Structures are given as C-alpha cells and as structure tokens.
C-alpha cells in the first residue's frame, strides 16, 4: 500500500515500498507542459526549461551534473508533454539521498546561465529538425495541431524554431516562477527506500515556498474538425497519415472503455487494423491506432505509412472497419480477449517499480490519488459486454473523422479521394 504525505505548502509526497528489490526510483512531477504556453510569447518554453534544469546550478556545472548522475550507476532523465513535466532517476538504495539532492539542486537552484540558454537553443532546433525529418512523428504532431487548432493542447511540445530562437532568460524565469511551485508538484518514490528518506524528503521539500497566487487556467477545449490537411515532401516514397478525431478525457468515467476499444481496433498485432491491412491485404508495414487522453479531452488516431497507389484502398478498408463496428459492435470473443490482454498489460507494466513511479505521479496529477493494480483490474472486470458495445457504437456515431497526410510532392487528388471515401 502506498503512503501519501501532504506538506503544508501543498506539495504531495507519494511513497510505495518494495523490500524485494535493491533500487529506488525518484520522480518529481510538475503539472505544467506545452498547453500552458502562449503560442507567440513563450512557445516551447516548458520543454526548453526542462533542458535548462540540466545546465548547471549555483554549486555544480552541467558537466558535473552529468558525471554525478553517471557515478551513481543508475540513470536520470526528464521529459515534457502537453500537460506535465517529470524529472526522475533510478539508483541503488544507498545512493537515494544523493539522488534526491541532485534532483532538488537541479530544479530549485538552476542558474539558467544566458550563455547556456543560447547554446541550448541550437540543440533544441536540431531536436526539432530530427522530429520533422521523421515522417511518422511529424504527421502525428500536425494532426494534433489541427485538431486542437492552436489552443494549448495543439502546441508542439518542442516548440517551433522561430519561437524557440526568441526565448530568453526572462521568459524562462517567468514560466518557472508561475509553474514550478509546490501546489503543482508531486514527488514519488518507489522501491526499497530507507525509511529515513521519508523525513529527509519532508524537510527538503517543505522549504519550498507556496505561490502567492495561482494562474487561472481555461480548461475548456474546442475541437476543430478540420476534415483534411495535406503536407508535401519531396524525398519520401510513401503516404504517411493520421486519421481520427476527438477521444475521451482521463477524467471521463468511460476512459477505460476507450483503452479496451483501442486495443481491439489497432493497439496490437492481433487487432482488426493490423490483421486486415497488413496480414490479409498486405497494404502496409506500419498500421496502428492509439489514444491520447488529457485532463478534459483526448484523441483517437489511426496512423501508418502506405504506398501512394494503395492509399485509397487502405483508407476505404479503415473506414469500412469503423463503419462495421458502428453498426454491429464488437463480438463478445474479441471483447473478452481484449479484457484479458489489458489486465495482463497492466500487471506486467506495474510489476516494475520504475513504471509504477510514473503511474503514481501521473495519477495524482490527474485524479489527486493513485490507482493501484487491484483497483485497475476491478475497473476492467466491472465492464460488461453490453455497456462496452453501447459505448463503442455511441462513440463512433459521434466521431467526426479528420485526415492529416504527408505525401510525396505532386501527389494528386488525395483530398478528392478522401471526400469520396468519407462521404460514403
């Protein structure tokens, strides 16, 4: 069973012990990401700030931070997404106090040196270039930009080059002071930690001052059903596509049903999409579906890469699968298989204390309390076949499909073909 400690400054500590391993996982979660940026003022700031936390503090340089993390023998890293940022490391039990010190120093004593900021701009621009060169990543990001129409959730997590180049220390500090506050933080420790670490964490993080005022956040999200968007690129041989629409939020009571449905539709190699388009029709190598759930909305996306000539057929087959499910629902045998698959996926994932650390932190950010394995399994077991099919049919009937395409230059009639297919 996990321990929850609420500090006076409103920061939450979550601890889950496992005496049967030798390692400790430590994560600091901040409830701020790309959606908290202004598209023109501080676009790309959340991700940029994540980078700067590794670039030196008042007592230790960037190189020394890297050496200190490496010397512990474990690993440390961070990532930013639309709604939160997390810094984490994994170490042996005897190194856990030192690991906390390193993370704390990085996050709360960063100098944000102006020379380092200018250097890091170049690094982030190259990171953006790398993702733009990767066709699959590019088209998925463009789909989200269109679906959320430049609202916060439509922001690129990396930012855009022209805006990243304008970021300076003042902009970074302003974002930092607004969002890196105890009220928006969760510190999670999992594994075989020493009990004395609890007191150490409480003393360490109680020193953080609460924010004087919290930003008002507009939680309303407007979905932009854009229908079709085309991007062209010279040196590609396939059409890369993202097809889908609005999904279900993490806070929706039927969120777990969306996960089940996605597994059946395109979430694995036994899914409808994979078996039909790849195994039976040999139309593509890569085809899958996935869901992304946010606090107040989500997205369901089918993506892949298909030969230009085969693309219309692939689209027709995808739409046909969706239409058949909309009318007939999911067979009980597929429903029961998906439930078993999902339960096994959860157990195998959360059997790992590092994965559990992420799960606990994210759950607290979204739900204010963690969901453990038994609770998740019970939630899945509680889904009846009838209620699942009613949800799937209702969801697909309301779903408005949008298609975002990256095609070789000179590819003709894609939009016309899509209009014919989408129109029936």
DOTI-479351 format. One record per residue (C-alpha): x, y, z; residue in three letters. Coordinates in Angstrom, 3 decimals, padded with zeros to 6 digits, always signed. Example, Ala and Ser with C-alpha at 12.3 -4.5 7.8 and 13.67 -1.06 7.14 Angstrom:
BEGIN
[[+012.300,-004.500,+007.800],'ALA']
[[+013.670,-001.060,+007.140],'SER']
This chain:
BEGIN
[[+000.000,+000.000,+000.000],'UNK']
[[+001.304,+003.469,-000.839],'UNK']
[[+001.881,+006.304,+001.631],'UNK']
[[+000.652,+009.807,+000.919],'UNK']
[[+002.065,+012.812,+002.757],'UNK']
[[+000.677,+016.292,+002.174],'UNK']
[[+003.101,+019.045,+003.133],'UNK']
[[+001.960,+022.408,+004.451],'UNK']
[[+002.992,+024.049,+001.180],'UNK']
[[+000.569,+021.679,-000.642],'UNK']
[[+003.247,+019.525,-002.275],'UNK']
[[+002.346,+015.830,-002.247],'UNK']
[[+004.756,+013.018,-001.392],'UNK']
[[+003.782,+009.533,-002.612],'UNK']
[[+005.793,+006.505,-001.491],'UNK']
[[+005.429,+002.828,-002.364],'UNK']
[[+007.847,+000.344,-000.838],'UNK']
[[+009.064,-002.952,-002.249],'UNK']
[[+011.586,-004.735,+000.001],'UNK']
[[+012.362,-007.384,-002.604],'UNK']
[[+014.476,-005.195,-004.889],'UNK']
[[+017.707,-003.211,-004.487],'UNK']
[[+016.795,+000.007,-006.257],'UNK']
[[+014.910,+003.235,-005.582],'UNK']
[[+013.032,+005.315,-008.156],'UNK']
[[+012.532,+009.025,-007.566],'UNK']
[[+010.336,+011.270,-009.704],'UNK']
[[+009.412,+014.938,-009.424],'UNK']
[[+006.264,+015.716,-011.409],'UNK']
[[+005.281,+019.283,-012.300],'UNK']
[[+001.754,+019.946,-013.530],'UNK']
[[+002.826,+022.198,-016.395],'UNK']
[[+003.539,+021.452,-020.035],'UNK']
[[+003.113,+022.734,-023.556],'UNK']
[[-000.573,+023.540,-023.054],'UNK']
[[+000.398,+026.218,-020.534],'UNK']
[[+002.305,+028.210,-023.142],'UNK']
[[+001.209,+031.229,-025.093],'UNK']
[[+001.669,+030.382,-028.764],'UNK']
[[+003.520,+033.603,-029.574],'UNK']
[[+005.055,+034.703,-026.272],'UNK']
[[+006.686,+031.645,-024.680],'UNK']
[[+006.046,+028.851,-027.192],'UNK']
[[+008.357,+025.896,-026.477],'UNK']
[[+009.190,+027.221,-023.018],'UNK']
[[+008.122,+024.174,-020.966],'UNK']
[[+010.404,+021.846,-022.921],'UNK']
[[+013.225,+024.416,-023.044],'UNK']
[[+013.022,+024.795,-019.263],'UNK']
[[+013.327,+021.029,-018.843],'UNK']
[[+016.612,+021.186,-020.772],'UNK']
[[+017.906,+024.070,-018.665],'UNK']
[[+017.486,+022.156,-015.415],'UNK']
[[+020.454,+020.022,-016.522],'UNK']
[[+022.658,+023.032,-017.380],'UNK']
[[+024.143,+023.926,-014.032],'UNK']
[[+023.237,+025.220,-010.590],'UNK']
[[+024.814,+027.585,-008.104],'UNK']
[[+027.128,+024.805,-006.906],'UNK']
[[+027.537,+022.370,-009.799],'UNK']
[[+028.111,+022.681,-013.552],'UNK']
[[+026.263,+020.905,-016.356],'UNK']
[[+029.174,+018.512,-016.795],'UNK']
[[+029.276,+017.802,-013.077],'UNK']
[[+025.533,+017.064,-013.054],'UNK']
[[+026.033,+014.512,-015.830],'UNK']
[[+029.030,+012.993,-014.042],'UNK']
[[+027.181,+012.852,-010.711],'UNK']
[[+024.224,+011.033,-012.271],'UNK']
[[+026.525,+008.609,-014.100],'UNK']
[[+028.599,+007.993,-010.988],'UNK']
[[+025.505,+006.744,-009.167],'UNK']
[[+025.383,+003.856,-011.637],'UNK']
[[+021.688,+004.274,-012.334],'UNK']
[[+020.179,+006.762,-014.706],'UNK']
[[+018.409,+010.076,-014.696],'UNK']
[[+016.371,+011.883,-017.284],'UNK']
[[+013.316,+014.061,-017.867],'UNK']
[[+010.542,+014.623,-020.361],'UNK']
[[+007.870,+017.177,-021.136],'UNK']
[[+004.460,+016.575,-022.643],'UNK']
[[+001.337,+018.661,-023.158],'UNK']
[[+000.203,+018.707,-019.544],'UNK']
[[+003.160,+017.921,-017.283],'UNK']
[[+006.933,+017.670,-016.938],'UNK']
[[+008.784,+014.998,-014.968],'UNK']
[[+012.376,+014.656,-013.750],'UNK']
[[+013.447,+011.250,-012.481],'UNK']
[[+016.267,+008.901,-011.600],'UNK']
[[+016.800,+005.304,-010.560],'UNK']
[[+019.588,+004.369,-008.150],'UNK']
[[+020.677,+001.832,-005.558],'UNK']
[[+019.175,+002.257,-002.090],'UNK']
[[+022.424,+003.596,-000.593],'UNK']
[[+022.523,+006.352,-003.218],'UNK']
[[+018.930,+007.555,-002.827],'UNK']
[[+019.737,+010.521,-000.572],'UNK']
[[+022.353,+011.720,-003.048],'UNK']
[[+019.893,+011.233,-005.910],'UNK']
[[+017.326,+013.414,-004.143],'UNK']
[[+019.979,+016.078,-003.580],'UNK']
[[+020.893,+016.124,-007.272],'UNK']
[[+017.306,+016.423,-008.460],'UNK']
[[+016.499,+019.078,-005.875],'UNK']
[[+019.559,+021.128,-006.745],'UNK']
[[+018.825,+020.901,-010.470],'UNK']
[[+015.220,+022.043,-010.138],'UNK']
[[+015.493,+024.710,-007.460],'UNK']
[[+018.992,+026.147,-007.817],'UNK']
[[+019.388,+026.354,-011.591],'UNK']
[[+021.348,+029.426,-012.692],'UNK']
[[+019.782,+029.478,-016.173],'UNK']
[[+023.000,+030.948,-017.477],'UNK']
[[+022.399,+033.126,-020.533],'UNK']
[[+025.299,+031.609,-022.472],'UNK']
[[+023.890,+028.137,-021.796],'UNK']
[[+020.460,+029.308,-022.965],'UNK']
[[+021.901,+030.468,-026.277],'UNK']
[[+023.779,+027.185,-026.713],'UNK']
[[+020.699,+025.134,-025.855],'UNK']
[[+018.628,+026.940,-028.485],'UNK']
[[+020.833,+025.303,-031.123],'UNK']
[[+020.376,+021.881,-029.521],'UNK']
[[+016.592,+022.222,-029.424],'UNK']
[[+016.450,+023.446,-033.028],'UNK']
[[+018.328,+020.288,-034.018],'UNK']
[[+015.887,+018.220,-031.963],'UNK']
[[+013.023,+019.844,-033.875],'UNK']
[[+014.801,+019.119,-037.175],'UNK']
[[+015.163,+015.476,-036.169],'UNK']
[[+011.433,+015.117,-035.487],'UNK']
[[+010.490,+016.961,-038.668],'UNK']
[[+012.646,+014.513,-040.647],'UNK']
[[+010.804,+011.567,-039.062],'UNK']
[[+007.642,+011.333,-041.132],'UNK']
[[+005.572,+009.386,-038.626],'UNK']
[[+006.254,+011.783,-035.750],'UNK']
[[+005.708,+014.807,-037.975],'UNK']
[[+002.264,+013.794,-039.194],'UNK']
[[+001.015,+012.866,-035.709],'UNK']
[[+002.043,+016.258,-034.374],'UNK']
[[+000.408,+018.036,-037.303],'UNK']
[[-002.796,+016.096,-036.679],'UNK']
[[-002.922,+017.334,-033.071],'UNK']
[[-002.107,+020.896,-034.110],'UNK']
[[-005.072,+020.841,-036.460],'UNK']
[[-007.472,+019.046,-034.118],'UNK']
[[-006.823,+021.462,-031.251],'UNK']
[[-006.419,+024.439,-033.558],'UNK']
[[-003.525,+026.234,-031.895],'UNK']
[[-005.046,+026.010,-028.434],'UNK']
[[-002.699,+024.854,-025.713],'UNK']
[[-003.094,+021.146,-026.487],'UNK']
[[-002.273,+021.893,-030.105],'UNK']
[[+001.110,+023.335,-029.183],'UNK']
[[+004.139,+021.406,-030.332],'UNK']
[[+005.902,+020.112,-027.225],'UNK']
[[+009.273,+021.057,-028.722],'UNK']
[[+008.004,+024.419,-029.905],'UNK']
[[+008.706,+025.896,-033.326],'UNK']
[[+012.122,+027.075,-034.414],'UNK']
[[+011.246,+030.731,-034.932],'UNK']
[[+009.748,+030.963,-031.428],'UNK']
[[+012.429,+028.883,-029.700],'UNK']
[[+015.043,+031.310,-031.034],'UNK']
[[+013.246,+034.174,-029.234],'UNK']
[[+013.227,+032.527,-025.807],'UNK']
[[+015.425,+034.272,-023.237],'UNK']
[[+016.170,+034.079,-019.523],'UNK']
[[+013.342,+036.456,-018.596],'UNK']
[[+010.764,+034.304,-020.414],'UNK']
[[+012.097,+031.103,-018.860],'UNK']
[[+012.136,+032.557,-015.356],'UNK']
[[+008.598,+033.850,-015.709],'UNK']
[[+007.321,+030.399,-016.727],'UNK']
[[+009.386,+028.764,-013.984],'UNK']
[[+008.091,+031.071,-011.241],'UNK']
[[+004.486,+030.532,-012.324],'UNK']
[[+004.553,+026.756,-012.620],'UNK']
[[+007.417,+025.229,-010.620],'UNK']
[[+005.534,+025.722,-007.348],'UNK']
[[+004.670,+023.185,-004.607],'UNK']
[[+000.943,+023.302,-005.373],'UNK']
[[+001.663,+021.866,-008.810],'UNK']
[[+004.239,+019.259,-007.718],'UNK']
[[+004.130,+015.596,-006.808],'UNK']
[[+007.245,+013.772,-005.558],'UNK']
[[+007.085,+009.987,-005.938],'UNK']
[[+009.454,+007.368,-004.523],'UNK']
[[+009.109,+003.660,-005.241],'UNK']
[[+011.282,+000.655,-004.470],'UNK']
[[+013.336,-000.394,-001.479],'UNK']
[[+013.925,+003.006,+000.097],'UNK']
[[+015.314,+003.588,+003.583],'UNK']
[[+012.589,+004.794,+005.972],'UNK']
[[+014.821,+007.727,+006.934],'UNK']
[[+014.390,+009.006,+003.387],'UNK']
[[+010.793,+009.991,+004.201],'UNK']
[[+011.890,+012.503,+006.836],'UNK']
[[+014.620,+013.759,+004.547],'UNK']
[[+012.125,+014.405,+001.741],'UNK']
[[+009.730,+016.180,+004.094],'UNK']
[[+012.456,+018.516,+005.384],'UNK']
[[+013.853,+019.120,+001.914],'UNK']
[[+010.628,+019.907,+000.094],'UNK']
[[+008.930,+021.732,+002.955],'UNK']
[[+011.467,+024.507,+002.347],'UNK']
[[+009.766,+025.368,-000.956],'UNK']
[[+007.510,+028.401,-000.715],'UNK']
[[+003.931,+028.279,-001.947],'UNK']
[[+002.974,+030.514,-004.824],'UNK']
[[+001.332,+033.780,-003.832],'UNK']
[[-001.343,+033.243,-006.443],'UNK']
[[-002.307,+030.553,-008.901],'UNK']
[[-002.870,+031.185,-012.585],'UNK']
[[-006.406,+030.897,-013.805],'UNK']
[[-006.493,+028.038,-016.296],'UNK']
[[-009.102,+027.892,-019.041],'UNK']
[[-009.983,+024.201,-019.143],'UNK']
[[-012.454,+024.458,-021.990],'UNK']
[[-011.159,+022.806,-025.167],'UNK']
[[-012.704,+023.464,-028.571],'UNK']
[[-012.276,+020.663,-031.096],'UNK']
[[-011.557,+021.759,-034.649],'UNK']
[[-012.883,+019.114,-037.043],'UNK']
[[-010.690,+020.160,-039.937],'UNK']
[[-011.635,+017.196,-042.190],'UNK']
[[-008.459,+017.229,-044.318],'UNK']
[[-004.929,+018.642,-044.169],'UNK']
[[-002.131,+017.967,-046.656],'UNK']
[[+001.624,+018.328,-046.290],'UNK']
[[+004.022,+017.520,-049.103],'UNK']
[[+007.657,+016.491,-049.030],'UNK']
[[+009.974,+015.686,-051.903],'UNK']
[[+012.085,+012.782,-050.690],'UNK']
[[+009.551,+010.294,-049.370],'UNK']
[[+008.120,+007.267,-051.128],'UNK']
[[+005.000,+006.598,-049.042],'UNK']
[[+001.979,+008.495,-047.848],'UNK']
[[+002.069,+008.891,-044.077],'UNK']
[[-001.270,+009.582,-042.487],'UNK']
[[-003.081,+010.251,-039.223],'UNK']
[[-006.815,+009.620,-039.249],'UNK']
[[-009.099,+010.189,-036.289],'UNK']
[[-010.830,+012.657,-034.062],'UNK']
[[-011.736,+013.616,-030.528],'UNK']
[[-011.201,+010.981,-027.869],'UNK']
[[-012.120,+010.650,-024.200],'UNK']
[[-010.508,+012.510,-021.319],'UNK']
[[-008.671,+010.828,-018.450],'UNK']
[[-011.392,+012.022,-016.113],'UNK']
[[-014.235,+010.512,-018.147],'UNK']
[[-015.898,+007.531,-016.464],'UNK']
[[-015.640,+005.624,-019.759],'UNK']
[[-011.932,+006.245,-020.338],'UNK']
[[-011.042,+002.618,-019.616],'UNK']
[[-013.502,+001.506,-022.310],'UNK']
[[-011.614,+003.635,-024.818],'UNK']
[[-008.410,+001.783,-023.951],'UNK']
[[-010.177,-001.539,-024.496],'UNK']
[[-011.600,-000.379,-027.804],'UNK']
[[-008.217,+000.870,-028.997],'UNK']
[[-006.587,-002.486,-028.239],'UNK']
[[-009.227,-004.211,-030.357],'UNK']
[[-009.065,-001.670,-033.178],'UNK']
[[-005.337,-001.214,-033.691],'UNK']
[[-003.422,-001.433,-030.459],'UNK']
[[-001.517,-004.655,-031.140],'UNK']
[[-000.713,-007.301,-033.745],'UNK']
[[-003.993,-009.208,-033.250],'UNK']
[[-006.050,-006.024,-033.756],'UNK']
[[-008.561,-005.520,-036.560],'UNK']
[[-006.444,-002.966,-038.421],'UNK']
[[-003.206,-004.949,-038.275],'UNK']
[[-004.805,-008.229,-039.269],'UNK']
[[-006.818,-006.745,-042.144],'UNK']
[[-004.491,-004.180,-043.709],'UNK']
[[-001.136,-005.796,-043.095],'UNK']
[[-001.667,-009.524,-042.700],'UNK']
[[-004.605,-010.125,-045.054],'UNK']
[[-004.307,-007.386,-047.691],'UNK']
[[-000.543,-006.642,-047.430],'UNK']
[[-001.221,-002.944,-047.907],'UNK']
[[+001.375,-001.681,-045.460],'UNK']
[[+004.081,-002.499,-042.974],'UNK']
[[+003.043,+000.014,-040.340],'UNK']
[[-000.556,+000.404,-039.192],'UNK']
[[-001.855,+001.011,-035.687],'UNK']
[[-004.180,+003.074,-033.553],'UNK']
[[-003.595,+004.818,-030.277],'UNK']
[[-005.347,+007.092,-027.824],'UNK']
[[-004.047,+010.146,-026.031],'UNK']
[[-006.078,+011.259,-023.033],'UNK']
[[-005.791,+014.684,-021.458],'UNK']
[[-007.480,+016.233,-018.439],'UNK']
[[-010.533,+017.456,-020.361],'UNK']
[[-010.428,+015.808,-023.782],'UNK']
[[-008.453,+013.315,-025.848],'UNK']
[[-007.805,+011.978,-029.314],'UNK']
[[-008.127,+008.654,-031.109],'UNK']
[[-005.729,+008.316,-034.038],'UNK']
[[-005.128,+005.644,-036.661],'UNK']
[[-001.738,+006.056,-038.301],'UNK']
[[+000.573,+004.350,-040.734],'UNK']
[[+002.501,+004.552,-043.971],'UNK']
[[+001.129,+003.267,-047.280],'UNK']
[[+002.226,+003.149,-050.913],'UNK']
[[+000.744,+006.059,-052.902],'UNK']
[[-001.243,+003.786,-055.221],'UNK']
[[-002.571,+001.661,-052.368],'UNK']
[[-003.532,+004.594,-050.162],'UNK']
[[-007.172,+004.981,-051.342],'UNK']
[[-007.785,+001.260,-050.783],'UNK']
[[-006.202,+001.424,-047.332],'UNK']
[[-008.440,+004.364,-046.399],'UNK']
[[-011.534,+002.553,-047.635],'UNK']
[[-010.678,-000.526,-045.586],'UNK']
[[-010.092,+001.528,-042.435],'UNK']
[[-013.376,+003.389,-042.820],'UNK']
[[-015.146,+000.111,-043.597],'UNK']
[[-013.860,-001.432,-040.350],'UNK']
[[-015.083,+001.567,-038.361],'UNK']
[[-018.486,+001.509,-040.072],'UNK']
[[-018.928,-002.204,-039.415],'UNK']
[[-018.136,-001.734,-035.723],'UNK']
[[-020.513,+001.236,-035.566],'UNK']
[[-023.358,-000.975,-036.805],'UNK']
[[-022.586,-004.409,-035.369],'UNK']
[[-020.394,-003.573,-032.383],'UNK']
[[-017.620,-005.860,-031.143],'UNK']
[[-018.025,-009.622,-030.892],'UNK']
[[-018.004,-010.991,-027.386],'UNK']
[[-014.961,-013.178,-028.056],'UNK']
[[-012.955,-010.084,-029.068],'UNK']
[[-014.233,-008.165,-026.057],'UNK']
[[-013.222,-010.900,-023.614],'UNK']
[[-009.805,-011.293,-025.266],'UNK']
[[-009.202,-007.536,-025.027],'UNK']
[[-010.071,-007.521,-021.322],'UNK']
[[-007.586,-010.303,-020.639],'UNK']
[[-004.912,-008.558,-022.718],'UNK']
[[-005.382,-005.249,-020.928],'UNK']
[[-005.267,-006.806,-017.464],'UNK']
[[-002.044,-008.615,-018.334],'UNK']
[[-000.539,-005.437,-019.797],'UNK']
[[-001.311,-003.525,-016.603],'UNK']
[[+000.071,-006.194,-014.291],'UNK']
[[+003.275,-006.659,-016.304],'UNK']
[[+003.840,-002.915,-016.622],'UNK']
[[+003.185,-002.017,-012.988],'UNK']
[[+005.141,-005.017,-011.700],'UNK']
[[+008.123,-002.786,-012.491],'UNK']
[[+008.755,-000.208,-009.742],'UNK']
[[+010.123,+002.312,-012.249],'UNK']
[[+006.908,+002.144,-014.270],'UNK']
[[+004.919,+002.289,-011.029],'UNK']
[[+006.663,+005.544,-010.131],'UNK']
[[+005.420,+007.129,-013.352],'UNK']
[[+001.927,+005.697,-012.917],'UNK']
[[+001.588,+007.022,-009.365],'UNK']
[[+002.815,+010.500,-010.255],'UNK']
[[+000.595,+010.854,-013.304],'UNK']
[[-002.442,+009.529,-011.447],'UNK']
[[-002.009,+012.076,-008.652],'UNK']
[[-001.662,+014.912,-011.167],'UNK']
[[-004.901,+013.915,-012.912],'UNK']
[[-007.001,+012.271,-010.199],'UNK']
[[-005.443,+013.600,-006.954],'UNK']
[[-004.879,+009.996,-005.855],'UNK']
[[-003.114,+006.928,-007.277],'UNK']
[[-004.827,+003.953,-008.886],'UNK']
[[-003.136,+000.676,-007.956],'UNK']
[[-003.196,-002.629,-009.814],'UNK']
[[-006.121,-004.199,-007.927],'UNK']
[[-008.276,-001.124,-008.468],'UNK']
[[-007.492,-001.043,-012.189],'UNK']
[[-008.209,-004.762,-012.587],'UNK']
[[-011.514,-004.388,-010.738],'UNK']
[[-012.442,-001.489,-013.021],'UNK']
[[-011.816,-003.625,-016.115],'UNK']
[[-013.690,-006.614,-014.662],'UNK']
[[-016.631,-004.334,-013.977],'UNK']
[[-017.133,-003.518,-017.668],'UNK']
[[-019.991,-005.566,-019.088],'UNK']
[[-020.170,-006.639,-022.715],'UNK']
[[-023.431,-004.772,-023.182],'UNK']
[[-022.183,-001.479,-021.711],'UNK']
[[-018.978,-001.701,-023.748],'UNK']
[[-020.806,-002.172,-027.053],'UNK']
[[-023.202,+000.643,-026.274],'UNK']
[[-020.233,+002.913,-025.590],'UNK']
[[-018.365,+001.925,-028.775],'UNK']
[[-021.391,+002.426,-031.024],'UNK']
[[-022.260,+005.738,-029.401],'UNK']
[[-018.677,+006.941,-029.613],'UNK']
[[-018.209,+006.017,-033.286],'UNK']
[[-021.542,+007.549,-034.275],'UNK']
[[-020.434,+010.852,-032.745],'UNK']
[[-016.846,+010.638,-034.050],'UNK']
[[-016.016,+013.029,-036.880],'UNK']
[[-013.076,+011.717,-038.837],'UNK']
[[-010.234,+014.006,-039.855],'UNK']
[[-007.353,+013.073,-042.131],'UNK']
[[-003.860,+014.584,-041.986],'UNK']
[[-001.489,+013.439,-044.739],'UNK']
[[+002.212,+013.744,-045.556],'UNK']
[[+002.630,+012.821,-049.218],'UNK']
[[+005.320,+012.963,-051.907],'UNK']
[[+005.245,+016.229,-053.829],'UNK']
[[+002.955,+016.126,-056.829],'UNK']
[[+000.572,+013.528,-055.391],'UNK']
[[-002.815,+014.298,-056.927],'UNK']
[[-006.416,+014.065,-055.804],'UNK']
[[-005.892,+012.921,-052.198],'UNK']
[[-008.452,+015.346,-050.836],'UNK']
[[-010.978,+014.388,-053.507],'UNK']
[[-010.410,+010.696,-052.780],'UNK']
[[-010.899,+011.319,-049.063],'UNK']
[[-014.128,+013.234,-049.632],'UNK']
[[-015.472,+010.336,-051.690],'UNK']
[[-014.485,+007.758,-049.071],'UNK']
[[-015.612,+009.784,-046.045],'UNK']
[[-018.876,+010.637,-047.771],'UNK']
[[-019.720,+007.017,-048.168],'UNK']
